[in-house]
Structures are given as C-alpha cells and as structure tokens.
Amino acid sequence: MELQNIKYTAFVPARSGSKRLKDKNIKILNGKPLLIWTLEEVVKCKRISEIIFSTDSLDYWNLVKSQIKSQKIILDLRGSDQASDNVKIFDYLKNNNKKIFSNRKGAFILALPTAPFRKTFHIDEAINLFESLNKPVFSATEFSFPISFAFKLSNQNWEPVFKNSPMITGNTRSQDQEKVFRPNGAIYIRRIEELFGNNLKTLYDNAIPFIMDCQESIDIDNILDFKVAEALMKNPKKHI
C-alpha cells in the first residue's frame, strides 16, 4: 500500500478510574471536558477516517456523543479489568488488537486525551513525517530543565546520575548543557499490522520523534498540570 493512500484510524483512550486527579478525563478545562479537546482536533483531521473512542464508562461515551456530532467516532467498550492502573495502553492495544482493529488496515494514530494543546495541524505534520520517512512516529518535547543535574538520594546524601554531572564539574551554566528530549504522549503513529506481530515491544521501536514545543506538550497528570493548562487556555498569548 502506498503511504499516500493509507487509511488512518485514530485511537483515543479515556478510562474513568483516575486517582491522582479524580475524573481527570472529564474534568472541565476552559468550558469543555478534558477529553473533548483531543477528540475535536482528531475529528477535524481529514486524513483520519475513523476514530475509536476506548473507555470503560458508558457515561463518558454518552458525554462524547452529546458534545461531538461526528459519524467518525465509534465505541470500544473496555471491561474494568482492561482499564485499571496496571494496564498500559500499549499492552491493551497489543493484547486486544483483533477486537479493536478487526479487519481494519493501514495505520493507527494514538492520541491521549491528557494532551489538550495538540492541534489538528500537529497530527497532519506527524502524518507527513510518517509518510515521508516511512517510519513510525512519536511526538516528543525538550526537557524543561537539563537532566545532567539529576541526582539520587542515599541516606540523606546525593549521588549524581551522570558521571560528568555539572554538580561535580562546576560547569553549571544551563546554556552549556546538552539538549535532551522526552515523549509527550500527544501523538503516536504506526502501521496496524505491527500490533499483530510478536516483535513489537514498545511504541518507540524503530520510531522517529516528532518534536513539539513545551507549551504544546503539556500532559495533564495532576492538579498542578491542570492549573497550568487552565491558565494558558485563558491567556493563550502567555508562554511558559
């Protein structure tokens, strides 16, 4: 299949059992439930023909149907055992690939609902990267603080994680530290067929990063993340 003609299926998971931030996925952010921000952008992406909304809550599904009128969105209903804290999304996709994707072919785009600043143009650009290099893609961002300063605690003493730590060498200027990056959870793109093999261990296998800036990469996991996102939504010209 030529990549230019490939079919894209989005997968948006939203379980109901968040503990660090209660009901996180439906918490109201600037007038909308958090998960709606992601679904609206995914729906607008013309390259995506179908969106699988995966949840263990019919209340969440009814909320989605009431706020987004799109024939693209279909339900993947998970049991409580498939939506616990111990179940990683990658494992769920791998172990339930036949149930989730059935006879679908092409590529899937995983979009976590905790990344409300990811926009349709980001998805389009990530798709272009996937097609131009013919490699899986994951979105990432630069660490906001140099990880070269990282240290471990041991009996109230500190121990550097890296041998040439600036805390030892004295080269503590942040401008002199090497840039490093991390996944941000906003976008993952891979061929569906790869989920059916035994070789795939993570969504990062043989993948290339699609870099997004710090503000676009906010991933809501706790109340502080939520408050930061809320402030930026209300004042979009403010940068962090």
C-alpha positions as CSV (number, residue, x, y, z in Angstrom):
1,M,0.0,0.0,0.0
2,E,1.4,3.4,-1.0
3,L,1.7,5.6,2.1
4,Q,-0.1,8.5,0.3
5,N,-3.2,6.3,0.1
6,I,-3.0,4.7,3.5
7,K,-6.1,4.7,5.8
8,Y,-5.7,6.2,9.2
9,T,-7.7,5.1,12.3
10,A,-7.4,7.2,15.4
11,F,-7.5,5.6,18.9
12,V,-8.4,7.8,21.9
13,P,-8.4,6.1,25.2
14,A,-10.2,7.6,28.3
15,R,-10.7,5.4,31.3
16,S,-12.8,6.6,34.3
17,G,-10.6,5.5,37.2
18,S,-8.0,8.3,37.5
19,K,-6.6,8.5,41.0
20,R,-4.1,11.4,41.1
21,L,-6.7,13.7,39.6
22,K,-10.2,12.5,40.2
23,D,-12.3,12.2,37.0
24,K,-9.4,13.7,35.1
25,N,-10.6,12.9,31.6
26,I,-13.9,14.7,32.0
27,K,-12.7,17.5,34.3
28,I,-13.8,20.8,32.8
29,L,-11.0,22.7,31.2
30,N,-11.9,26.2,29.9
31,G,-15.5,25.2,29.4
32,K,-15.0,21.7,28.0
33,P,-14.4,18.2,29.4
34,L,-10.7,17.5,29.0
35,L,-11.2,14.6,26.6
36,I,-13.3,16.7,24.2
37,W,-10.3,18.9,23.4
38,T,-8.5,16.0,21.9
39,L,-11.5,14.4,20.1
40,E,-12.4,17.7,18.4
41,E,-8.9,18.1,16.9
42,V,-8.8,14.4,15.8
43,V,-12.3,14.7,14.2
44,K,-11.1,17.8,12.2
45,C,-8.1,15.8,10.7
46,K,-9.2,15.0,7.2
47,R,-6.7,12.2,6.9
48,I,-8.4,10.3,9.7
49,S,-11.3,8.2,8.5
50,E,-12.4,6.6,11.8
51,I,-11.9,7.3,15.5
52,I,-12.1,4.6,18.1
53,F,-13.0,6.0,21.5
54,S,-11.9,3.5,24.1
55,T,-13.4,3.7,27.6
56,D,-14.8,1.6,30.4
57,S,-17.6,4.2,31.1
58,L,-20.8,4.5,29.1
59,D,-21.3,7.9,30.8
60,Y,-18.1,9.0,29.1
61,W,-19.4,7.7,25.8
62,N,-22.7,9.5,26.2
63,L,-20.9,12.7,27.0
64,V,-18.9,12.4,23.8
65,K,-22.0,11.8,21.7
66,S,-23.7,14.7,23.3
67,Q,-20.9,17.2,22.6
68,I,-19.4,16.0,19.2
69,K,-21.7,15.2,16.3
70,S,-19.5,13.1,14.1
71,Q,-20.0,9.7,12.4
72,K,-16.3,9.1,12.6
73,I,-16.4,8.2,16.3
74,I,-17.2,4.6,17.3
75,L,-17.0,3.0,20.8
76,D,-14.6,0.4,22.1
77,L,-16.0,-0.5,25.5
78,R,-13.5,-1.9,27.9
79,G,-14.1,-4.1,31.0
80,S,-12.9,-2.8,34.4
81,D,-10.0,-5.3,34.2
82,Q,-8.9,-3.7,31.0
83,A,-8.9,-0.2,32.4
84,S,-7.1,-0.5,35.7
85,D,-4.0,1.4,36.8
86,N,-1.9,-1.6,35.9
87,V,-2.9,-1.8,32.3
88,K,-0.7,0.2,29.9
89,I,-2.3,1.4,26.7
90,F,0.3,-0.3,24.6
91,D,-0.4,-3.7,26.3
92,Y,-4.1,-3.2,25.8
93,L,-3.6,-2.4,22.1
94,K,-1.3,-5.5,21.6
95,N,-3.4,-7.9,23.6
96,N,-6.7,-6.8,22.1
97,N,-5.6,-5.9,18.5
98,K,-8.2,-8.2,16.9
99,K,-11.1,-6.8,19.0
100,I,-10.0,-3.2,18.5
101,F,-9.0,-3.1,14.8
102,S,-10.9,-6.1,13.5
103,N,-10.4,-6.0,9.7
104,R,-9.0,-2.5,9.6
105,K,-5.8,-2.0,7.7
106,G,-3.4,1.0,7.3
107,A,-2.1,2.9,10.3
108,F,-3.4,3.9,13.7
109,I,-2.9,7.2,15.5
110,L,-2.9,7.0,19.3
111,A,-3.9,10.4,20.8
112,L,-4.0,10.6,24.6
113,P,-6.8,12.9,25.9
114,T,-4.5,14.3,28.6
115,A,-2.7,16.4,25.9
116,P,-5.2,19.2,25.2
117,F,-2.8,21.5,23.3
118,R,-2.2,19.1,20.5
119,K,-3.9,20.5,17.4
120,T,-5.0,19.1,14.0
121,F,-2.0,20.7,12.3
122,H,0.3,18.7,14.6
123,I,-1.4,15.5,13.6
124,D,-1.1,16.5,9.9
125,E,2.6,17.2,10.3
126,A,3.2,14.0,12.1
127,I,1.4,12.1,9.3
128,N,3.6,13.8,6.8
129,L,6.7,12.8,8.7
130,F,5.4,9.2,8.9
131,E,4.8,9.1,5.2
132,S,8.0,10.9,4.1
133,L,10.3,8.6,6.0
134,N,8.1,5.5,6.1
135,K,8.8,5.0,9.8
136,P,6.7,5.0,12.9
137,V,6.4,8.4,14.7
138,F,6.0,9.5,18.3
139,S,5.7,13.1,19.5
140,A,8.3,14.5,21.9
141,T,9.5,17.7,23.5
142,E,12.6,19.1,25.1
143,F,13.1,18.6,28.8
144,S,12.4,21.9,30.5
145,F,15.4,21.5,32.9
146,P,18.7,19.9,32.0
147,I,18.7,16.3,33.1
148,S,22.5,16.5,33.5
149,F,21.7,17.9,37.0
150,A,19.8,14.7,38.0
151,F,20.9,13.1,41.2
152,K,19.7,10.2,43.5
153,L,19.2,10.3,47.3
154,S,21.0,7.9,49.5
155,N,20.9,8.2,53.3
156,Q,20.3,12.0,53.1
157,N,23.3,12.3,50.7
158,W,23.1,13.0,47.0
159,E,24.7,10.9,44.2
160,P,24.9,12.1,40.6
161,V,23.1,10.1,38.0
162,F,25.6,11.0,35.3
163,K,29.4,10.7,35.7
164,N,30.1,14.2,34.3
165,S,27.4,15.9,36.4
166,P,27.8,19.7,36.4
167,M,27.2,19.5,40.1
168,I,30.7,17.8,40.2
169,T,32.5,19.5,37.3
170,G,31.2,23.0,38.2
171,N,30.0,23.7,34.7
172,T,26.6,24.7,35.9
173,R,25.6,27.1,33.1
174,S,22.3,25.8,31.7
175,Q,23.3,27.1,28.2
176,D,26.2,24.6,28.2
177,Q,24.1,21.6,28.9
178,E,23.2,19.2,26.0
179,K,19.6,19.4,24.9
180,V,17.6,16.2,25.6
181,F,14.1,15.2,24.8
182,R,11.2,13.1,26.1
183,P,8.0,11.6,24.7
184,N,5.0,13.8,25.4
185,G,2.1,11.4,24.7
186,A,0.3,13.6,22.2
187,I,0.7,11.5,19.0
188,Y,1.9,8.0,18.1
189,I,1.6,6.7,14.5
190,R,2.3,3.1,13.4
191,R,1.0,0.5,11.0
192,I,-1.8,-1.5,12.4
193,E,-0.2,-4.7,11.2
194,E,2.7,-4.2,13.6
195,L,0.4,-4.8,16.6
196,F,-0.3,-8.3,15.3
197,G,3.4,-9.4,15.4
198,N,5.4,-10.7,18.4
199,N,8.4,-8.4,17.8
200,L,6.9,-5.1,18.8
201,K,7.9,-4.3,22.4
202,T,7.0,-0.6,22.7
203,L,5.5,2.2,20.6
204,Y,9.1,3.6,20.3
205,D,10.6,0.6,18.5
206,N,12.2,1.8,15.3
207,A,10.3,5.1,15.6
208,I,11.4,8.7,15.0
209,P,10.4,11.7,17.1
210,F,8.1,14.5,16.0
211,I,9.2,17.5,18.1
212,M,6.6,19.8,19.7
213,D,7.3,22.8,21.9
214,C,6.9,22.8,25.6
215,Q,3.5,24.5,25.8
216,E,2.0,22.2,23.1
217,S,3.3,19.3,25.1
218,I,1.6,19.8,28.4
219,D,0.3,16.4,29.6
220,I,-2.2,16.6,32.4
221,D,-1.5,14.1,35.2
222,N,-2.1,16.1,38.4
223,I,-3.8,19.2,39.7
224,L,-0.7,21.4,39.0
225,D,-0.6,20.3,35.4
226,F,-4.4,21.1,35.2
227,K,-3.9,24.6,36.7
228,V,-1.1,25.4,34.3
229,A,-3.2,24.3,31.3
230,E,-6.2,26.2,32.6
231,A,-4.2,29.4,32.9
232,L,-2.7,29.0,29.4
233,M,-6.2,28.3,27.9
234,K,-7.5,31.5,29.4
235,N,-4.4,33.5,28.2
236,P,-3.1,31.8,25.0
237,K,-0.5,34.6,24.4
238,K,1.2,33.6,27.7
239,H,4.2,31.3,27.2
240,I,5.8,29.0,29.8
